[in-house]
């Protein structure tokens, strides 16, 4: 309980407190008020932080739009007999509700293929979505099994909405380059996106 100025004056009169005792009592009251103010400020800060966290969580669980642009690879290995590899890329969007996958169409072989192909997906819940990119070497034998050359996994929660992110991911041997663009608003066309990207880089 915090003593008011009037209560301090009454106590001082009834108890016949000295001036020093009166000042000490007033100081205790001020300290109590400060403690109460500190507690109120802390409570307000905690409430504000919780509100911001809730807003961020709501933002993470909104749907959105995703584009994965498979650019190129470098340093891919040759086959055991010395023949060049015949790589292709599978891009998958993995969510709790399922997995949707697309693959590159261009037949580009060798150690440094360039695909430059884009794949668009609708994202139901960005906070729980992952982009999985696999690089495969197509089998030379008809009906043979393709060989996995490497994998990259990206969580959409790592991507800032509306900002293109270019990833350089190491494979078992060599490196893959691809770009991810996610936003809650519909994405621009592939050509417009590329023009904006080059403009931002000053190209």
Buried (B, 14 or more C-beta within 10 A) or exposed (E): EEBEEEEBEEBBEEEEBEEEEBEEBBEEBEEEEEEEEEEEEEEEEEEEEEEEEEEEEEEEEEEBBBBBBBBBBBEBBEEEEEEBBBBBBBBBBBBEEEEEEBBBEEEBBEBEBBBEBBBBBEBBBBBBBBBBBBBBBEEEEEEEEBBEBBBBEBEBEEBEBEEBEEBEBEBEEBBBBBBBBBBEEEBBEEEEBBEEBEEEEEE
